């Protein structure tokens, strides 16, 4: 089963004093790019969160948002620099004296001064808190992966329909090809007959006939292209039916390029209006498939 690159998931975990929520969202991207945003004092868990996401998402631009609400005293450590506060206080009092201001220095102003109040290192158990964050991340990943699989199933169903349309167009082109070749051959015979009326050198005529036949065989024969295109469609369908354990988007994208190449060659070789019309529809179908493949992991 294929997977979409887009998805969203939310998970929660708590231990009585802390509540953790993790949200994961992803959009299309050529490679796997994971970014995680955690509160600064819980940044120690960032690498573990990213590793858990990469184990689930092989492609896509994935953003992870972690929020932690804590009522635990050990999660907060405040340090007061009384020496710095004293210097700020004296300096501000000196400014007030010089400008003849009666205002005293409020405590709130002192507390806002740089380095007066600083956060120290919390006293919590990092391993235990990392496990709690990962538990919330696991819940988010389950929902995230389920959404990607559901969207992947929808994409697969849509692509199956489009592949069937391509196969129908290939069958119509293959059915028309002999008649188109016969029509082209009739025109070639007409040209040869016109040349034969004016021929002076039979050897020259034979050489021209051989050249015309060679050109005809090269330009009008599209059997090989149809066989390769049909083979690409079969390979594409086989990949859609894979177990989804490995990313397949790049492989499908390569097959789409090859399908487009064969469609272009058929269009350039087939000197026939009806085949050209079918080829245009064929190229449109391949392009529609290419757009859908950009969403596949």
GUDREN-996438 format. One record per residue (C-alpha): z, x, y; residue number from 1; residue in three letters. Coordinates in pm, 1 decimal. Example, Ala and Ser with C-alpha at 12.3 -4.5 7.8 and 13.67 -1.06 7.14 Angstrom:
% residues 2
c3,c1,c2,num,residu
780.0,1230.0,-450.0,1,ALA .
714.0,1367.0,-106.0,2,SER .
***
This chain:
% residues 297
c3,c1,c2,num,residu
0.0,0.0,0.0,1,UNK .
-98.0,141.3,338.3,2,UNK .
139.6,144.1,634.7,3,UNK .
86.3,78.1,1002.3,4,UNK .
193.4,343.3,1251.7,5,UNK .
353.0,85.7,1479.8,6,UNK .
693.3,-61.5,1405.2,7,UNK .
1043.9,-140.0,1525.2,8,UNK .
1384.8,-138.4,1364.0,9,UNK .
1748.4,-180.6,1468.4,10,UNK .
2060.3,-81.5,1278.3,11,UNK .
2434.6,-97.7,1336.5,12,UNK .
2742.1,70.7,1189.1,13,UNK .
3111.6,80.4,1280.6,14,UNK .
3436.1,233.7,1162.4,15,UNK .
3691.0,19.0,1343.9,16,UNK .
3712.6,232.9,1657.0,17,UNK .
3344.5,301.9,1715.0,18,UNK .
3032.1,88.5,1705.9,19,UNK .
2693.6,258.2,1676.8,20,UNK .
2353.7,98.3,1733.8,21,UNK .
2023.1,270.9,1664.0,22,UNK .
1681.9,140.6,1770.0,23,UNK .
1356.9,291.6,1641.3,24,UNK .
1012.0,208.9,1774.2,25,UNK .
677.3,376.2,1708.1,26,UNK .
321.3,366.7,1838.1,27,UNK .
-1.4,531.1,1725.6,28,UNK .
-25.4,907.8,1740.8,29,UNK .
-240.5,1165.2,1567.9,30,UNK .
59.7,1356.9,1434.5,31,UNK .
429.5,1287.3,1374.1,32,UNK .
622.1,1320.7,1699.6,33,UNK .
987.5,1215.5,1699.1,34,UNK .
1210.9,1204.8,2005.8,35,UNK .
1576.1,1097.5,1997.2,36,UNK .
1801.5,999.3,2286.2,37,UNK .
2177.3,1018.0,2224.3,38,UNK .
2478.2,1029.4,2457.4,39,UNK .
2534.1,1398.7,2546.0,40,UNK .
2863.3,1436.4,2357.4,41,UNK .
2699.9,1309.3,2037.0,42,UNK .
2395.1,1536.7,2064.2,43,UNK .
2513.1,1729.8,1755.8,44,UNK .
2367.9,1447.5,1541.0,45,UNK .
2017.6,1463.6,1694.7,46,UNK .
1859.8,1694.7,1434.8,47,UNK .
1995.7,1488.0,1146.5,48,UNK .
1862.1,1167.0,1300.8,49,UNK .
1517.1,1322.1,1354.5,50,UNK .
1508.7,1451.9,997.1,51,UNK .
1589.7,1105.0,862.1,52,UNK .
1308.2,953.1,1069.2,53,UNK .
1053.9,1217.3,962.8,54,UNK .
1133.6,1147.4,598.8,55,UNK .
1014.7,789.5,657.4,56,UNK .
742.3,824.6,923.3,57,UNK .
471.2,1079.8,848.2,58,UNK .
257.7,985.9,1149.8,59,UNK .
311.0,818.3,1484.3,60,UNK .
501.5,872.6,1807.3,61,UNK .
853.8,760.8,1724.5,62,UNK .
1129.8,704.3,1982.2,63,UNK .
1491.4,673.4,1868.3,64,UNK .
1767.4,536.5,2093.0,65,UNK .
2131.1,583.6,1984.5,66,UNK .
2420.5,410.4,2159.1,67,UNK .
2786.6,469.1,2072.5,68,UNK .
3070.9,250.8,2197.1,69,UNK .
3405.5,411.6,2127.5,70,UNK .
3765.0,302.3,2174.4,71,UNK .
3898.3,619.1,2010.2,72,UNK .
4107.6,840.4,2235.6,73,UNK .
3987.5,1157.5,2064.1,74,UNK .
3629.8,1081.0,2174.9,75,UNK .
3725.7,1152.7,2537.2,76,UNK .
3869.6,1475.9,2671.4,77,UNK .
3929.9,1512.0,3046.4,78,UNK .
4028.4,1837.0,3215.2,79,UNK .
4160.1,1859.1,3573.2,80,UNK .
4102.6,2174.1,3776.6,81,UNK .
4397.5,2155.5,4016.6,82,UNK .
4307.3,2486.2,4177.4,83,UNK .
3961.4,2364.1,4274.3,84,UNK .
4107.1,2035.3,4403.0,85,UNK .
4358.4,2227.4,4620.5,86,UNK .
4080.6,2435.4,4776.6,87,UNK .
3870.1,2127.5,4849.5,88,UNK .
4175.9,1955.2,4998.5,89,UNK .
4262.5,2244.9,5226.5,90,UNK .
3902.9,2287.9,5337.0,91,UNK .
3865.2,1917.9,5419.1,92,UNK .
4196.8,1917.5,5608.6,93,UNK .
4074.7,2215.9,5808.8,94,UNK .
3753.8,2029.3,5897.3,95,UNK .
3960.2,1729.8,6008.3,96,UNK .
4175.7,1953.4,6228.6,97,UNK .
3877.6,2124.9,6391.9,98,UNK .
3709.7,1793.2,6472.8,99,UNK .
4036.9,1629.1,6574.0,100,UNK .
4016.5,1364.3,6300.3,101,UNK .
4329.4,1180.4,6193.8,102,UNK .
4202.0,1077.3,5848.4,103,UNK .
4373.5,1220.6,5546.0,104,UNK .
4174.3,1330.5,5239.6,105,UNK .
4159.2,1043.0,4987.5,106,UNK .
4211.2,1110.8,4619.7,107,UNK .
3883.7,937.2,4527.4,108,UNK .
3691.8,1187.6,4740.2,109,UNK .
3865.1,1483.9,4578.4,110,UNK .
3793.1,1347.9,4229.5,111,UNK .
3420.1,1338.4,4307.4,112,UNK .
3405.3,1703.0,4406.6,113,UNK .
3224.5,1937.7,4160.7,114,UNK .
3441.6,2088.8,3886.2,115,UNK .
3756.5,1901.0,3988.2,116,UNK .
3743.6,1669.9,3686.5,117,UNK .
3542.3,1784.0,3387.7,118,UNK .
3485.7,1650.7,3038.7,119,UNK .
3615.3,1883.3,2772.5,120,UNK .
3512.6,1900.5,2410.5,121,UNK .
3610.2,1578.5,2229.5,122,UNK .
3849.4,1603.7,1937.9,123,UNK .
3662.0,1383.0,1691.9,124,UNK .
3535.8,1482.8,1348.1,125,UNK .
3166.9,1561.0,1404.5,126,UNK .
3073.1,1525.6,1038.2,127,UNK .
3234.1,1182.3,1010.3,128,UNK .
3072.8,1060.5,1330.9,129,UNK .
2734.0,1202.1,1229.0,130,UNK .
2760.5,1005.9,903.9,131,UNK .
2834.7,688.9,1101.3,132,UNK .
2531.3,745.7,1326.4,133,UNK .
2311.0,814.6,1022.2,134,UNK .
2435.0,493.9,857.8,135,UNK .
2315.1,297.2,1160.9,136,UNK .
1989.3,495.3,1160.4,137,UNK .
1937.3,411.3,792.7,138,UNK .
1964.3,41.8,869.3,139,UNK .
1715.0,77.3,1152.4,140,UNK .
1477.9,273.4,929.4,141,UNK .
1484.1,5.4,659.3,142,UNK .
1379.9,-258.4,910.4,143,UNK .
1131.8,-18.2,1069.7,144,UNK .
964.4,70.0,738.2,145,UNK .
953.6,-294.1,628.1,146,UNK .
771.7,-386.7,948.7,147,UNK .
522.4,-101.4,904.1,148,UNK .
453.3,-209.9,546.2,149,UNK .
404.2,-572.6,650.6,150,UNK .
160.0,-472.8,923.0,151,UNK .
-7.7,-236.1,677.6,152,UNK .
-62.9,-523.2,434.6,153,UNK .
-227.1,-726.0,712.5,154,UNK .
-447.5,-430.4,803.0,155,UNK .
-547.3,-382.8,438.4,156,UNK .
-646.5,-749.7,405.1,157,UNK .
-853.3,-729.3,723.2,158,UNK .
-1022.2,-407.4,612.6,159,UNK .
-1102.5,-552.5,269.1,160,UNK .
-1292.2,-831.2,441.9,161,UNK .
-1480.5,-586.9,660.8,162,UNK .
-1570.5,-368.4,361.7,163,UNK .
-1709.9,-673.2,184.0,164,UNK .
-1929.6,-742.6,488.0,165,UNK .
-2059.9,-383.7,478.1,166,UNK .
-2139.0,-416.2,108.2,167,UNK .
-2329.3,-737.6,180.3,168,UNK .
-2533.9,-565.0,451.2,169,UNK .
-2607.0,-271.9,216.9,170,UNK .
-2731.4,-515.2,-48.4,171,UNK .
-2957.1,-689.3,205.7,172,UNK .
-3097.7,-356.3,324.1,173,UNK .
-3156.3,-242.8,-35.6,174,UNK .
-3338.4,-568.8,-105.8,175,UNK .
-3558.1,-530.9,201.6,176,UNK .
-3629.0,-156.7,155.6,177,UNK .
-3913.5,-184.0,-106.2,178,UNK .
-4101.3,-436.5,105.6,179,UNK .
-4055.8,-218.6,413.8,180,UNK .
-4181.1,84.2,222.9,181,UNK .
-4484.3,-107.1,97.9,182,UNK .
-4560.0,-218.3,452.9,183,UNK .
-4534.1,138.4,574.5,184,UNK .
-4751.7,258.7,285.8,185,UNK .
-5019.4,0.9,371.6,186,UNK .
-5034.4,135.1,725.9,187,UNK .
-5062.9,487.2,592.3,188,UNK .
-5353.0,387.9,365.1,189,UNK .
-5523.8,229.4,662.6,190,UNK .
-5495.9,550.3,861.7,191,UNK .
-5624.4,754.0,565.7,192,UNK .
-5921.4,520.4,524.4,193,UNK .
-6005.1,559.6,892.9,194,UNK .
-5989.7,936.5,858.4,195,UNK .
-6203.4,930.6,544.3,196,UNK .
-6488.5,769.4,738.7,197,UNK .
-6502.3,1067.5,970.5,198,UNK .
-6418.1,1341.2,725.0,199,UNK .
-6633.1,1649.7,715.3,200,UNK .
-6412.3,1872.5,500.4,201,UNK .
-6267.3,1712.4,185.9,202,UNK .
-6003.8,1989.1,154.6,203,UNK .
-5881.7,1910.4,504.8,204,UNK .
-5858.6,1543.9,415.4,205,UNK .
-5659.6,1621.5,101.0,206,UNK .
-5416.3,1832.8,303.3,207,UNK .
-5371.9,1555.3,558.8,208,UNK .
-5313.5,1299.7,283.0,209,UNK .
-5049.4,1525.7,125.3,210,UNK .
-4880.8,1563.5,465.0,211,UNK .
-4880.3,1188.7,527.1,212,UNK .
-4731.3,1123.9,182.4,213,UNK .
-4459.0,1385.4,238.9,214,UNK .
-4371.2,1237.8,577.8,215,UNK .
-4364.1,890.1,428.6,216,UNK .
-4136.3,995.0,143.4,217,UNK .
-3896.7,1159.6,387.6,218,UNK .
-3890.0,882.7,647.8,219,UNK .
-3905.5,570.3,436.9,220,UNK .
-3671.6,657.6,148.2,221,UNK .
-3316.3,533.9,216.8,222,UNK .
-3194.2,498.3,-140.7,223,UNK .
-2978.5,812.8,-124.4,224,UNK .
-2814.5,701.2,198.8,225,UNK .
-2737.8,359.0,54.7,226,UNK .
-2586.4,516.4,-258.1,227,UNK .
-2364.5,746.8,-50.5,228,UNK .
-2261.6,466.6,182.0,229,UNK .
-2170.2,244.3,-112.0,230,UNK .
-1971.9,532.7,-260.1,231,UNK .
-1779.7,580.7,66.8,232,UNK .
-1693.7,210.5,71.3,233,UNK .
-1563.0,233.5,-286.2,234,UNK .
-1351.8,540.3,-199.1,235,UNK .
-1218.2,362.4,108.9,236,UNK .
-1115.3,64.1,-102.4,237,UNK .
-947.9,293.9,-354.9,238,UNK .
-737.3,456.2,-81.1,239,UNK .
-633.5,114.4,47.4,240,UNK .
-495.8,42.5,-298.7,241,UNK .
-286.1,363.6,-310.4,242,UNK .
93.8,349.6,-341.2,243,UNK .
149.8,441.2,25.4,244,UNK .
374.9,738.3,-48.9,245,UNK .
142.4,974.1,137.4,246,UNK .
-25.2,915.0,475.7,247,UNK .
-390.0,814.4,433.1,248,UNK .
-503.9,751.8,791.5,249,UNK .
-678.7,1088.0,831.5,250,UNK .
-863.2,1049.1,500.4,251,UNK .
-979.4,702.0,598.7,252,UNK .
-1088.0,830.6,938.9,253,UNK .
-1301.2,1097.6,768.6,254,UNK .
-1463.5,837.8,543.3,255,UNK .
-1544.5,621.7,845.3,256,UNK .
-1722.2,917.8,1006.2,257,UNK .
-1928.0,967.1,690.9,258,UNK .
-2010.0,596.3,672.8,259,UNK .
-2128.6,606.4,1031.9,260,UNK .
-2343.7,911.0,955.7,261,UNK .
-2518.9,732.9,668.7,262,UNK .
-2573.3,421.3,881.6,263,UNK .
-2734.9,634.7,1153.1,264,UNK .
-2963.8,801.8,899.5,265,UNK .
-3071.1,466.1,757.1,266,UNK .
-3154.4,348.1,1108.2,267,UNK .
-3360.8,657.1,1187.2,268,UNK .
-3554.2,645.3,857.3,269,UNK .
-3623.2,275.8,817.8,270,UNK .
-3926.6,191.3,1027.9,271,UNK .
-3863.5,-179.4,988.0,272,UNK .
-3734.6,-439.1,1232.9,273,UNK .
-3525.3,-634.6,982.0,274,UNK .
-3359.2,-321.4,844.2,275,UNK .
-3290.9,-204.9,1199.4,276,UNK .
-3115.6,-533.7,1273.0,277,UNK .
-2905.6,-496.7,958.6,278,UNK .
-2830.1,-136.1,1050.2,279,UNK .
-2700.5,-241.3,1394.0,280,UNK .
-2469.1,-491.9,1225.5,281,UNK .
-2370.0,-217.0,980.7,282,UNK .
-2278.5,25.5,1260.2,283,UNK .
-2083.1,-246.7,1439.4,284,UNK .
-1886.5,-314.2,1121.9,285,UNK .
-1813.9,56.0,1072.6,286,UNK .
-1693.8,84.8,1433.9,287,UNK .
-1461.8,-212.6,1384.4,288,UNK .
-1319.3,-42.9,1077.2,289,UNK .
-1274.0,281.5,1272.0,290,UNK .
-1065.9,99.1,1534.5,291,UNK .
-840.6,-47.3,1267.1,292,UNK .
-801.0,286.6,1092.2,293,UNK .
-647.6,430.4,1411.4,294,UNK .
-343.7,210.4,1338.1,295,UNK .
-290.3,338.7,984.3,296,UNK .
-28.5,596.3,896.6,297,UNK .
***
